[in-house]
Amino acid sequence: MYICAMNKSVHKLKRLIQSTVLKTIKSLDYGREKRSSYEMECLIICKKMISRPESVLLLTPLTHKRYIKNDTLSIFITIDGGIVNVINHKYSYLVPMSDRSINEINDIFNTTVENQRKKMEDEITSNIKHSLRDISDSLD
């Protein structure tokens, strides 16, 4: 009888610990948060601006601040931490973004910059016409 009561107590303790852990995990799950309409609009704007070939993308290595500039549309975007600043020729909009949205923008931004880097590197290496000796001779 005593063993059966002990097993029930252990089982209740395990269930209590399990439910506490699950509640904690659910409360920390930021992916479930609802995105605002402003956040969704800003996310769409950033994606479209990044995908435009005439947009200039810049990343600062120390602060990880990202810049998107499009002169033809007169739009400038800065992404710093969880804040996206969209600036056109008349207004400036500061939009707080969720971690999920910022990560999505950063992933697209980083992928695009990496693709541009690869393309530039391929162009540079494909134009190699001189050997090192030719370069050395031309410097004399």
C-alpha positions in Angstrom: 0.0 0.0 0.0 2.8 2.4 0.9 4.6 1.8 -2.4 1.5 2.5 -4.4 1.0 5.8 -2.5 4.6 6.7 -3.1 4.3 6.0 -6.8 1.3 8.2 -7.0 3.2 11.0 -5.3 6.2 10.6 -7.6 3.9 10.6 -10.6 2.1 13.8 -9.4 5.4 15.5 -8.8 6.7 14.5 -12.3 3.4 15.8 -13.9 3.7 19.1 -11.9 7.3 19.6 -13.1 6.4 18.7 -16.7 3.4 21.1 -16.8 5.5 23.9 -15.3 8.3 23.4 -17.9 5.7 23.3 -20.7 4.0 26.5 -19.5 7.4 28.2 -19.3 8.4 27.1 -22.8 5.1 28.3 -24.2 5.4 31.7 -22.5 8.9 32.1 -24.0 7.8 31.1 -27.5 8.1 34.3 -29.4 7.2 32.7 -32.7 3.6 32.5 -31.7 3.1 36.3 -31.2 0.8 38.0 -33.5 2.3 40.5 -36.0 0.7 43.9 -36.3 -0.4 45.3 -39.7 2.4 47.9 -39.5 4.9 45.2 -39.0 3.5 43.1 -41.9 3.6 46.2 -44.2 7.2 47.0 -43.2 8.2 43.4 -43.7 6.7 43.4 -47.3 8.4 46.8 -48.0 11.8 45.5 -46.8 11.5 42.3 -48.9 10.6 44.2 -52.0 13.4 46.7 -51.5 16.0 44.0 -51.0 14.9 42.1 -54.1 15.2 45.2 -56.4 18.4 45.1 -58.4 18.9 48.8 -58.1 18.8 48.8 -54.3 22.1 49.3 -52.6 22.6 47.0 -49.6 25.1 47.8 -46.9 26.0 46.1 -43.6 28.2 47.5 -40.8 30.4 44.8 -39.4 30.7 46.1 -35.9 27.1 47.1 -35.1 25.3 44.8 -37.6 23.2 47.7 -38.7 21.8 47.2 -42.2 21.0 49.8 -44.8 18.9 49.6 -47.9 19.0 52.5 -50.3 17.0 53.0 -53.5 17.6 56.3 -55.3 15.1 55.6 -58.1 12.3 55.2 -55.5 13.8 57.8 -53.0 13.4 55.3 -50.2 16.0 54.6 -47.5 15.7 51.9 -44.9 17.8 51.2 -41.8 17.5 48.0 -39.8 19.0 48.3 -36.3 18.1 45.7 -33.7 14.4 45.4 -33.5 13.6 48.7 -35.2 13.1 49.3 -38.9 13.3 53.0 -40.0 11.6 53.6 -43.4 12.4 57.0 -44.9 11.0 58.5 -48.1 11.4 62.0 -49.3 8.7 63.3 -47.0 8.3 61.0 -44.0 10.2 58.7 -41.6 8.5 55.7 -40.1 9.9 53.9 -37.1 8.4 50.4 -36.9 9.2 48.1 -34.0 9.5 44.5 -35.2 9.3 41.1 -33.6 12.3 38.9 -33.4 10.7 36.6 -35.9 10.3 39.4 -38.5 13.8 40.8 -37.9 15.3 37.4 -38.4 13.3 36.9 -41.6 14.5 40.3 -43.0 18.1 39.6 -41.9 18.1 36.2 -43.5 16.9 37.6 -46.8 19.3 40.6 -46.6 22.3 38.3 -45.8 21.4 35.9 -48.6 21.1 38.7 -51.1 24.4 40.3 -50.1 26.1 36.9 -50.2 24.8 36.3 -53.7 26.0 39.7 -54.8 29.4 39.0 -53.3 29.7 35.7 -55.1 28.7 37.3 -58.4 31.3 40.0 -58.0 34.0 37.5 -57.1 33.1 35.3 -60.1 33.4 38.4 -62.4 36.8 39.3 -60.9 38.2 35.8 -61.2 36.8 35.3 -64.7 38.7 38.4 -65.9 42.1 37.1 -65.0 44.2 37.3 -68.2 47.6 37.9 -66.9 49.9 35.6 -65.0 51.8 36.9 -62.0 54.9 37.1 -64.2 53.1 39.3 -66.7 52.0 41.6 -64.0 55.5 41.7 -62.5 57.0 42.4 -65.9 54.5 45.2 -66.6 55.4 46.9 -63.3 59.1 47.2 -64.4 
